[in-house]
Amino acid sequence: MHDVVIVGAGLSGLTIAFGLKRQGVERVSLIDAAPAGQEGPWVTTARMRTLRSPKTLSGPDLGVPSLTYRAWHEALHGRKSFDRLDRIDRIAWMNYLSWFRSVLGLNIENDSRLLSIEEERDHLRLRVLQGGRERTMSCRKVVLATGLEGAGGLHVPALIRDGLPRERWTHSGEPILAQSLTGKRIGVIGAAASSFDWAVTALEAGADSVTVLARAPSLPKTELLDWSNFPGFLNHFSDLDDESRYRFTRRMFAFRTPPTVEMYERAMAFPQCRLVSGAAIEAVGIASGEIAVKTSVGDFTFDHLLLGTGYRIDLAHRPELAGFSGLIATWADRFVPPTGEVDLDLLAYPYLGPAFELVEKVPGTASMLANIHIFNNAAVPSLGPVCNGITGLKAGVPKLVAGICRGLFMGNIDYFFQSLDGYDKVHFQPNIGP
């Protein structure tokens, strides 16, 4: 039996596995639905040229200098190359993560998708689809390091979902052949970072035109992660009372991620690219084979829509949680917001314990939830922005690892006492008698 199974072998999953390894937890396996070398978004759905984080930011290395991106880069290309580097190329970052995985010798099973989590006596049973065949894995704890979609799924506005055939739109969280956009009139919905990544992808693929429709009157200019990246906030957000955590999270969620200057300028340098601000979408449909979009500032026609509309929280939408999602406590079950501060989307997030574990809606109804740990976007209101990007890993992973180790020890306390009680290894055996 595994002590821990980590679902997701991308950046977060690898870092958690390394953290557990450093604490002597060896019976750990990772599973990932993607083929080896395609874990996470870096070579599939990420479309920016470089990472947005500074090149010196600590990542999965957890402070071990020889395991940093810098150490890997300098070993391959030399110190001067790293000194000249502005930001880390995302393909190089994926290559670094593959190296990190190989150096640590982690037990990773690719092409393996988690179907469900079930309780079986004193452990969890995972149903996994691997290579077209279903199998089971047994473990004491499971960590869902499942990225942006891990708390629900893609957010697709109802006007688009209900108004267009499925093949006429693509979400930023989905892969696409860039060549399929060649010669087409493209509408990009949204104007945050992923939207301009979309715009550049389409333009460089030879799109006839790209129109970015922004609901807001101006582009966001402030990068929240630059403010939040300090130890007091990252390490102690979870120590705040519920009202403080709720208000901080609500304010954080009000920020929109701006595009990088590079991607914005690359897009707007194309004469066939335009940005339309204040364009709230009012209706979407098909007219004479074209996509017709009615907005508050005018009507537009396109051949295909690219969505930069983010992700939604819906635990029931996740197959691994759907069977018991109604037993999971949410913020709505634990907290009543002050007058005028009700946010139904925020209140739908799971209310997690200090080790990122799910909590029962009604105590005593689903004890297995304490052994399911959520290390993705769903954890932000409870633990802070320590599980949704490179910036917070240095704070989030040690907290999670400590909580898992505590749970493994406390859950096996009788075994450890019996081990102590029967311990009789001889350490004193002198060669000279008295």
C-alpha distance (Angstrom), angle and dihedral (degrees) to the residues before:
residue distance angle dihedral
M1 . . .
H2 3.78 . .
D3 3.77 120.1 .
V4 3.81 90.1 -150.1
V5 3.79 134.8 10.0
I6 3.80 114.6 -164.8
V7 3.79 114.7 -155.5
G8 3.80 106.7 -149.6
A9 3.80 125.2 38.1
G10 3.78 97.2 -156.1
L11 3.79 126.7 106.5
S12 3.81 96.4 -54.5
G13 3.80 95.9 41.2
L14 3.80 93.4 50.6
T15 3.80 91.7 47.8
I16 3.80 92.6 49.9
A17 3.80 91.4 48.4
F18 3.81 89.8 50.9
G19 3.80 90.9 48.9
L20 3.81 91.4 51.6
K21 3.80 91.3 46.4
R22 3.80 90.3 54.7
Q23 3.80 88.6 54.0
G24 3.79 92.7 52.4
V25 3.80 97.1 -105.5
E26 3.80 99.7 141.6
R27 3.80 105.4 163.9
V28 3.78 93.1 81.1
S29 3.80 128.6 131.3
L30 3.79 131.1 -178.1
I31 3.79 125.8 -152.3
D32 3.78 127.1 -167.5
A33 3.79 131.4 -178.1
A34 3.81 91.9 -142.5
P35 3.80 127.1 80.7
A36 3.80 116.9 -100.3
G37 3.79 110.5 -75.4
Q38 3.81 94.0 25.7
E39 3.79 100.9 75.4
G40 3.78 113.6 134.5
P41 3.81 124.4 6.7
W42 3.80 100.7 -67.1
V43 3.82 100.3 104.4
T44 3.80 99.9 17.8
T45 3.81 115.7 41.5
A46 3.82 103.3 2.3
R47 3.81 107.3 97.7
M48 3.80 105.0 174.9
R49 3.81 116.7 105.4
T50 3.80 95.6 -128.8
L51 3.78 139.9 17.1
R52 3.79 115.1 -90.3
S53 3.81 92.9 -136.4
P54 3.82 122.4 89.7
K55 3.80 113.4 -92.7
T56 3.82 91.7 -120.2
L57 3.80 96.1 54.9
S58 3.81 114.6 122.4
G59 3.80 111.9 -110.3
P60 3.81 132.9 167.4
D61 3.81 91.0 -25.7
L62 3.85 91.3 83.0
G63 3.79 89.9 -147.8
V64 3.82 98.8 -47.8
P65 3.84 103.0 134.6
S66 3.81 96.5 -152.6
L67 3.82 91.1 56.5
T68 3.80 98.3 50.9
Y69 3.78 125.0 112.8
R70 3.79 86.9 -114.4
A71 3.82 92.5 57.8
W72 3.81 91.0 49.4
H73 3.80 93.7 45.9
E74 3.79 94.7 47.1
A75 3.81 91.7 47.8
L76 3.80 89.0 56.9
H77 3.79 103.8 32.9
G78 3.79 107.9 14.8
R79 3.79 134.6 -110.5
K80 3.79 95.3 -78.1
S81 3.80 90.2 57.8
F82 3.80 90.8 55.0
D83 3.80 91.7 46.0
R84 3.81 89.7 54.7
L85 3.78 92.3 48.2
D86 3.80 116.5 106.8
R87 3.82 100.9 -177.2
I88 3.79 132.0 -2.4
D89 3.79 115.6 -95.8
R90 3.80 108.2 -121.1
I91 3.83 93.7 -133.2
A92 3.80 89.5 51.3
W93 3.80 88.1 49.5
M94 3.82 90.6 55.5
N95 3.80 89.9 49.3
Y96 3.80 89.2 51.0
L97 3.81 91.5 51.5
S98 3.81 90.2 50.8
W99 3.81 89.0 52.1
F100 3.81 90.9 47.0
R101 3.81 89.5 52.8
S102 3.80 93.2 50.2
V103 3.81 94.9 46.2
L104 3.80 92.5 53.4
G105 3.81 93.2 47.1
L106 3.78 93.0 -136.6
N107 3.80 121.4 -177.6
I108 3.82 102.5 -116.5
E109 3.79 127.7 168.3
N110 3.79 113.7 -163.1
D111 3.81 128.4 -163.8
S112 3.81 86.2 39.5
R113 3.80 119.7 129.9
L114 3.81 122.7 -168.6
L115 3.81 110.7 -126.7
S116 3.80 103.1 176.4
I117 3.79 146.6 -15.7
E118 3.80 118.4 -134.4
E119 3.79 134.3 178.6
E120 3.80 116.8 -118.4
R121 3.80 116.1 179.1
D122 3.82 106.5 -67.4
H123 3.80 98.3 -9.1
L124 3.79 144.9 43.4
R125 3.78 126.6 -96.5
L126 3.79 117.2 -151.2
R127 3.79 122.6 -158.9
V128 3.79 108.5 -148.4
L129 3.79 131.2 -175.3
Q130 3.80 107.4 -144.6
G131 3.79 123.4 175.0
G132 3.80 91.4 -19.6
R133 3.82 93.6 -51.4
E134 3.77 127.7 101.1
R135 3.79 119.7 -128.8
T136 3.79 138.0 163.2
M137 3.79 133.4 -123.1
S138 3.80 126.1 -165.1
C139 3.78 122.5 -147.9
R140 3.78 143.2 155.4
K141 3.79 94.2 -132.6
V142 3.79 136.6 15.3
V143 3.80 127.6 -158.8
L144 3.79 119.5 -157.5
A145 3.80 103.9 -149.4
T146 3.77 90.0 166.1
G147 3.80 104.5 143.3
L148 3.77 130.4 -136.7
E149 3.80 95.2 -21.0
G150 3.79 94.2 45.1
A151 3.80 95.7 96.1
G152 3.79 97.6 47.0
G153 3.77 125.9 -41.4
L154 3.78 147.9 -88.7
H155 3.79 115.8 -29.1
V156 3.79 108.2 -129.8
P157 3.82 115.7 174.9
A158 3.79 111.2 -117.2
L159 3.81 91.6 -124.8
I160 3.79 89.1 62.4
R161 3.79 98.2 36.3
D162 3.79 92.8 50.9
G163 3.80 98.7 32.5
L164 3.80 103.5 50.5
P165 3.80 138.1 50.5
R166 3.79 110.4 -104.1
E167 3.80 93.6 -113.2
R168 3.82 92.5 59.7
W169 3.81 96.7 69.7
T170 3.81 138.2 44.7
H171 3.80 127.4 -165.5
S172 3.81 121.1 -137.9
G173 3.81 88.3 -117.0
E174 3.81 91.0 63.0
P175 3.81 128.4 78.6
I176 3.79 118.8 -117.4
L177 3.78 136.9 -179.2
A178 3.78 102.8 -113.1
Q179 3.80 90.2 -148.8
S180 3.80 89.0 66.3
L181 3.83 87.6 71.2
T182 3.81 95.3 55.9
G183 3.79 113.2 124.2
K184 3.81 94.1 2.6
R185 3.78 132.2 123.6
I186 3.78 103.7 -118.7
G187 3.78 128.4 -159.2
V188 3.81 116.4 -161.6
I189 3.80 114.2 -158.4
G190 3.80 113.0 -149.6
A191 3.78 132.2 19.6
A192 3.80 107.2 -130.7
A193 3.80 126.6 105.7
S194 3.81 99.2 -66.5
S195 3.81 91.7 48.8
F196 3.79 94.2 60.5
D197 3.80 89.7 43.4
W198 3.82 84.9 56.4
A199 3.80 91.8 47.7
V200 3.81 93.4 52.9
T201 3.81 91.5 46.6
A202 3.81 91.8 53.1
L203 3.80 95.3 42.9
E204 3.78 94.5 48.4
A205 3.82 88.6 48.5
G206 3.80 89.4 58.9
A207 3.81 102.9 -99.6
D208 3.79 113.1 178.6
S209 3.82 90.1 -130.9
V210 3.79 140.0 -14.6
T211 3.80 123.5 -152.0
V212 3.80 117.9 -172.6
L213 3.81 110.2 -154.0
A214 3.80 111.4 -156.5
R215 3.79 120.0 -172.6
A216 3.80 92.6 -159.9
P217 3.82 120.4 74.9
S218 3.82 91.9 -123.4
L219 3.79 140.0 19.1
P220 3.81 120.5 -95.0
K221 3.79 112.4 -102.2
T222 3.81 104.5 -178.7
E223 3.81 124.8 84.8
L224 3.81 106.5 -150.9
L225 3.81 94.9 -161.6
D226 3.79 89.4 65.1
W227 3.82 89.1 62.8
S228 3.80 98.1 40.2
N229 3.81 97.3 50.3
F230 3.80 98.8 98.9
P231 3.82 127.8 106.3
G232 3.80 98.3 -118.8
F233 3.79 93.2 57.6
L234 3.81 99.2 37.7
N235 3.81 96.6 42.0
H236 3.79 99.3 40.1
F237 3.80 107.4 30.0
S238 3.80 88.2 102.1
D239 3.83 90.1 56.5
L240 3.81 91.5 64.0
D241 3.80 121.2 101.8
D242 3.80 117.8 -101.5
E243 3.79 95.5 -99.6
S244 3.80 92.6 52.6
R245 3.81 92.9 46.7
Y246 3.80 90.7 48.5
R247 3.80 94.1 49.5
F248 3.80 93.7 45.4
T249 3.81 91.3 48.8
R250 3.78 93.2 46.6
R251 3.78 90.1 52.5
M252 3.81 92.7 45.6
F253 3.79 91.8 51.1
A254 3.80 89.9 53.6
F255 3.81 89.3 66.8
R256 3.79 117.4 89.6
T257 3.78 120.1 -150.2
P258 3.80 109.8 -112.6
P259 3.78 121.5 -137.6
T260 3.76 116.6 -104.4
V261 3.79 113.8 -98.9
E262 3.79 88.4 -120.0
M263 3.83 95.6 55.9
Y264 3.81 93.3 42.0
E265 3.80 92.6 51.2
R266 3.79 92.9 44.1
A267 3.80 90.3 53.5
M268 3.79 97.5 43.8
A269 3.80 91.9 47.3
F270 3.81 87.6 72.7
P271 3.82 110.8 87.7
Q272 3.81 90.1 -145.3
C273 3.84 92.1 59.8
R274 3.79 122.7 89.4
L275 3.79 135.3 172.8
V276 3.80 118.0 -143.0
S277 3.82 112.9 -165.2
G278 3.79 127.6 -161.0
A279 3.81 90.0 26.9
A280 3.80 104.9 145.8
I281 3.81 109.3 -176.2
E282 3.80 113.4 -119.6
A283 3.82 103.5 169.7
V284 3.80 139.4 3.4
G285 3.79 128.6 -168.8
I286 3.80 147.8 126.9
A287 3.81 119.9 -83.4
S288 3.81 120.8 176.8
G289 3.80 90.2 -18.8
E290 3.81 93.6 -53.1
I291 3.80 130.3 107.4
A292 3.79 107.9 -109.0
V293 3.81 115.4 -159.0
K294 3.77 119.7 -173.2
T295 3.81 115.0 -162.0
S296 3.77 137.4 174.3
V297 3.82 89.7 -99.4
G298 3.79 101.0 41.5
D299 3.79 147.3 -54.6
F300 3.82 126.9 -68.6
T301 3.80 137.0 -172.2
F302 3.81 125.0 -149.7
D303 3.77 142.4 169.1
H304 3.82 95.5 -140.5
L305 3.81 138.5 7.1
L306 3.80 125.1 -138.3
L307 3.80 112.7 -160.4
G308 3.79 125.5 -145.9
T309 3.79 92.3 174.3
G310 3.78 102.6 127.5
Y311 3.78 131.4 -135.0
R312 3.79 136.8 -55.9
I313 3.78 133.0 -136.0
D314 3.81 113.2 -124.8
L315 3.80 116.5 138.6
A316 3.81 91.5 -172.1
H317 3.81 88.1 62.0
R318 3.81 91.4 63.2
P319 3.83 109.9 87.5
E320 3.79 92.7 -148.7
L321 3.83 91.1 55.9
A322 3.80 102.4 29.6
G323 3.80 95.5 91.6
F324 3.80 93.2 62.9
S325 3.81 104.5 16.0
G326 3.81 90.4 119.2
L327 3.82 89.7 62.3
I328 3.82 94.3 55.5
A329 3.80 118.1 99.7
T330 3.79 115.3 -123.9
W331 3.77 129.3 -166.6
A332 3.81 87.7 -98.9
D333 3.82 88.3 61.9
R334 3.81 94.6 51.8
F335 3.79 108.0 30.5
V336 3.80 138.2 48.1
P337 3.83 110.2 -157.7
P338 3.80 121.4 -135.3
T339 3.79 117.0 -97.1
G340 3.77 111.3 -72.2
E341 3.82 94.6 16.3
V342 3.81 100.9 86.3
D343 3.83 110.7 137.0
L344 3.79 111.1 177.5
D345 3.79 93.2 -169.0
L346 3.80 92.0 54.0
L347 3.79 92.6 44.5
A348 3.82 89.3 57.1
Y349 3.82 91.4 66.2
P350 3.81 116.5 104.9
Y351 3.79 115.4 -99.8
L352 3.80 102.6 -127.2
G353 3.78 133.1 -162.5
P354 3.83 125.0 -122.0
A355 3.82 93.2 -85.1
F356 3.83 92.7 51.7
E357 3.79 88.6 -100.4
L358 3.79 125.0 149.6
V359 3.81 115.5 -107.5
E360 3.80 128.0 -143.2
K361 3.78 116.8 -106.7
V362 3.81 87.4 -145.2
P363 3.83 114.9 25.8
G364 3.78 113.4 -114.6
T365 3.81 97.2 22.8
A366 3.82 102.7 95.1
S367 3.79 114.4 13.9
M368 3.81 92.3 170.7
L369 3.82 89.9 72.6
A370 3.80 89.9 78.3
N371 3.81 87.9 67.1
I372 3.81 95.2 52.9
H373 3.80 111.5 85.7
I374 3.81 121.9 -166.3
F375 3.80 115.7 -148.9
N376 3.79 102.2 170.6
N377 3.81 139.2 77.6
A378 3.80 91.3 -56.7
A379 3.81 90.1 72.0
V380 3.80 97.4 59.7
P381 3.85 99.8 94.0
S382 3.81 91.5 48.1
L383 3.81 102.9 37.5
G384 3.81 105.1 14.7
P385 3.83 132.3 -118.0
V386 3.81 93.3 -39.9
C387 3.79 100.0 111.2
N388 3.80 106.9 43.3
G389 3.79 105.2 72.2
I390 3.78 146.8 -5.7
T391 3.80 94.4 -73.4
G392 3.78 98.1 67.5
L393 3.82 101.4 37.1
K394 3.79 93.4 94.3
A395 3.81 89.2 61.2
G396 3.79 102.4 31.8
V397 3.79 102.8 46.7
P398 3.84 97.7 53.0
K399 3.81 89.2 49.1
L400 3.80 91.7 50.2
V401 3.80 94.0 44.3
A402 3.81 92.1 49.7
G403 3.81 90.3 50.4
I404 3.80 93.0 49.1
C405 3.81 92.6 48.0
R406 3.79 90.5 49.1
G407 3.79 90.8 50.6
L408 3.80 93.5 48.0
F409 3.82 90.5 50.5
M410 3.80 97.4 43.6
G411 3.78 91.7 45.1
N412 3.81 91.1 56.3
I413 3.78 100.2 38.8
D414 3.82 95.7 127.7
Y415 3.80 90.9 55.4
F416 3.80 91.8 51.1
F417 3.81 92.9 48.7
Q418 3.79 91.3 50.2
S419 3.80 88.8 48.6
L420 3.81 90.1 52.2
D421 3.79 93.0 44.1
G422 3.78 92.1 54.0
Y423 3.78 97.4 38.6
D424 3.80 110.4 128.0
K425 3.79 107.5 148.6
V426 3.80 109.5 153.5
H427 3.81 114.4 -123.6
F428 3.82 100.6 158.3
Q429 3.79 111.6 65.4
P430 3.82 110.4 139.6
N431 3.81 121.5 -167.3
I432 3.82 92.0 -139.0
G433 3.77 117.4 69.0
P434 3.81 124.8 -140.0
